[in-house]
């Protein structure tokens, strides 16, 4: 990996004799550093032969870089990563974590500090230790910078993979392709998906997405975040305490409505739920008193008006067909009640029955459909379902 090279301050002016001793003893110094690593770092001994060889090369290049730096007192700055250590940072990232890399640097410095006082002349010992400390500090910063840049690149790539998964679910691509994309982002949940759609904030950058993802994994096993235009879309797997979890992340969305839909199956089959939440977000403005967040299934009339065939089917099958199959005048009673302006007396006169009979039938409507005709919002849902069913 090529990185912008941090630079060291000017070299410490050590004597020519000290440099000669350091050059002649570089091989022994490297060997002692390797022995010190074996003794002090447990994880180092557990690495494979090739991995230890890569780290020994890092130590060798580091000592060689120190000598080169001290040999050029006229140079005020020297790049550390690319010219002095060659491909060592790349090898380092492939082998160990940043924490272990810094442990490695610390152990190398300790070994060099223990060995140097017995090598160089007395008048150069303090200057040489100062040089080692300054040089090792710059090396540590340079390697940390390489790790940080690599993490940013991985984060950007992960965000692209997540965006592709969100797009595949919304488009309803074949289940095999969705499953493959889900596996690529590390999706582990076999069932239980919640899709959340809301307005994206103005600053929906990589940092924002990373922070939102960390919030989501506190109440879900999996969390995928995608930004599509002005919409922020979440795919959550195996959610626990959905209501409380949504309340925590609502402030992350923009000022508009937030719509969610739940699906009991796998993510590869979640297209219909994702579409219901996506269309529900666009339709939510028609219900001015809707809660925030609102479930997509509570927006059936608005979604039907937007042409959502799934919503029309749900209204017809879960309300109209159920009422018609229930018999006992339920369909006729709720129709008359809605057309009579929610008047029990007018409904009773229209049907030639007692008002108590109307009350009983309306309660039965609530029992069989889950929607209460007496409630204004529920009555609107019922009225839309009756219209859809007759059409």
Secondary structure, 3 states (H helix, E strand, C coil): CCCCCCECCCCCCCCHHHHHHHHHCHHHHHHHHHHHHHHHCHHHHCCCHHHHHHHHHHHHHHHHHHHHHHHCCCCCCCEHHHHHCCCHHHHHHHHCCHHHHHHHHHHHHHHHHHHHCCCCCHHHHHHHHHHHHHHHHHHHHHHHHHHHHHHHHHHHHHHHHHHHHHHHHHHCCCHHHHHHHHHHCCCCCCCCEEEEEEECCCCCCHHHHHHHHHHHCCCEEEEEEEEECCEEEEEEEEECCHHHHHHHHHHHCCCCCEEEEEECCCHHHCHHHHHHHHHHHHHHHHCCCCCCCEEHHHHHHHHHHCCCHHHHHHHHHHHHHHHHHHCCCHHHHHHHHHHCCCCHHHHHHHHCCCHHHHHHHHHHHHHHHCCCCCCHHHHHHHHHHHHHHHC
